[in-house]
Amino acid sequence: EFGVRSGTVNLPMAVSMVKAINNAVKQTDELHQKLTSYQQQIREMVQSYPVVKINSPKDAAPQIINIGFPGVKGEVLVNAFSKQDIMVSTTS
């Protein structure tokens, strides 16, 4: 800290952090609405396939959806979705 004792507050860093947090908070509602809309679209599409099961409750976090494909191996799903540029996980 340019010869000043080590306890000197890094004011530019603190101001930058506050600005970044304020920007993130302002965008939270917009992002939540967008993710909720995406999840609703996925739910509507999946409902047309009776064998596919949605395991997530409707009020779950919008960025996470748990979908089951009974009788299909996870590796097959991961490969099939990745070919469509959709990244999925077979674990938590």
Sequence and secondary structure as in RCSB ss.txt:
>XXXX:A:sequence
EFGVRSGTVNLPMAVSMVKAINNAVKQTDELHQKLTSYQQQIREMVQSYPVVKINSPKDAAPQIINIGFPGVKGE
VLVNAFSKQDIMVSTTS
>XXXX:A:secstr
 TTS TT   HHHHHHHHHHHHHHHHHHHHHHHHHHHHHHHHHHHHTT TT EE S TTS TT   EE TT  HH
HHHHHHHTTT    S  
